[in-house]
Amino acid sequence: MNMQDLFEGAEKILEKEPRLLRLPQEGKVVFVGDTHGDVKASKEVLHRYLKKPCRIVFLGDYVDRGTDSEENIHYLLRMKMEHPEKIFLLAGNHEGFLVKELHPANFWESLSLKERDQYGRVFSRLPLCAISANGIVALHGALPDLKSMDEIDQVEPGDSNWDRIVWGDFVEGEGDLLGDLWGRPQFGGAYFNRLMERYQKKILVRSHQPHAPSLMFKKRCITIFTSQAYLLVRTIVIADLEKEIRNAGDVVIERI
């Protein structure tokens, strides 16, 4: 499949998806952290889990840092086209380079202007968040400050809530909005608890911060990373969509 067919096919599927994905109340879900050009990680996850009863949600950052960015994103888009109801690709900050530049950006810097526009169009279609009826919210960075999760469909690339979703960091401590670190908004436990209570969710599964504690805020904030571009150990989260979930003790954090 050539690039044009790949992009056009992926866009047709992605444009049908809302920015807020609602997971079904059956089976299991596998959450995958940043893969960052680690195509081996992406292939290993799909080899293990692309079968009943699992759906797979990637949490963004498919390009840059690693050595196989193009191969990784092309593979994931092809697999999305083949399994549109089983594989879901959320947006990360590295997919938003045309909205807010970042460094390092070895993938984006290797592209022509035409190629940047092509990738940018596809990436602009990616959903921002996934939720489940049993209390899970999953996204790339930090929680947006909205009246309800339904408003995520109104979030626009570059606005303050988009910035929180794809760029936001969580920091241990009881603070609320803790400022900005190199373009990354920082949030503490008070912010996390306030928004989780508003949205009536039990746990947040996220990625974005490879060196953040894997568990924060009474084990209700789980941070995973699934690329060896940063860490030797790749982690994923497996959750049962049919069971009650209260904290990280009710899901499986697995190494691959």
Residue, then its C-alpha position, 0 to 999 in steps of 0.5 A: m500500500n502506498m502512502q497516499d492510499l494509507f493516509e486516505g484510508a486511515e482518514k476515512i476511518l478516523e474521521k468517523e470516530p469522536r474525540l471521546l471514545r466510549l469503550p464497551q462494557e464487555g471484554k478487556v482493554v489493553f492500554v499501550g503507552d508511548t511507542h516513540g518509533d519502537v515498532k517492535a513494541s507495537k508489533e509485540v503488543l498486537h501479536r499478544y493481544l489482538k484477539k478476543p476478548c481484547r481491544i487495544v488503546f494506544l495512548g499517543d506518541y508514535v513518532d520521534r525519538g526512536t529510530d523507526s518512527e515512519e515504520n511504526i506509524h505506518y504499521l499502526l495505521r495499517m492495522k487500524m484500517e484492518h481492525p477498526e473496532k479493535i485498535f484505537l489510536l489516541a493523540g499525543n503531543h508528538e502528533g501535534f507538532l504542527v500545532k505546538e513545536l517540540h524537541p527532539a523532533n527527528f521524525w518531523e524534521s526529516l519530512s518535506l513540507k508536503e509530507r508534514d501536511q499529510y501526516g498532520r491531516v491524519f494526526s488531527r483526526l486522532p481521538l483525545c480520550a477513552i473512557s469506560a463505564n466501570g470507571i476508567v479514563a485514558l489519555h496521553g497527558a493530564l485531565p482537561d478542565l471541562k464541565s463533563m467528559d462529553e465536552i472533549d468533542q469540542v476541544e480544538p487543537g491548540d486550546s488550553n484543554w488540548d494542551r492539558i490532554v497531550w502536554g500535561d504532567f502530573v506531579e506528586g503532591e497535593g497542589d492544583l495547578l503547579g505552573d509550567l515546565w518547558g511548555r508542559p503544564q504541571f498538576g498535582g493531587a488536588y487537581f487530579n482528585r477534583l477532576m476525577e470526582r467531577y467526571q465520576k471516574k476511578i482511575l486514570v491511565r496515561s503515558h507521556q512521562p517516562h520517569a514519572p512514578s508509575l502510581m500516584f494519588k493513592k494508586r489511582c493515576i497509572t503512568i505507563f511507557t511502552s518504548q525502549a527509546y527511553l526505558l529498557v522495560r516496556t509496560i502496558v495496562i490490562a483492564d477487565l471492562e466487566k468488573e469494578i475498578r477502584n485503583a491500580g490493584d484492580v488492573v494488571i500492569e504488565r511488562i512486555 
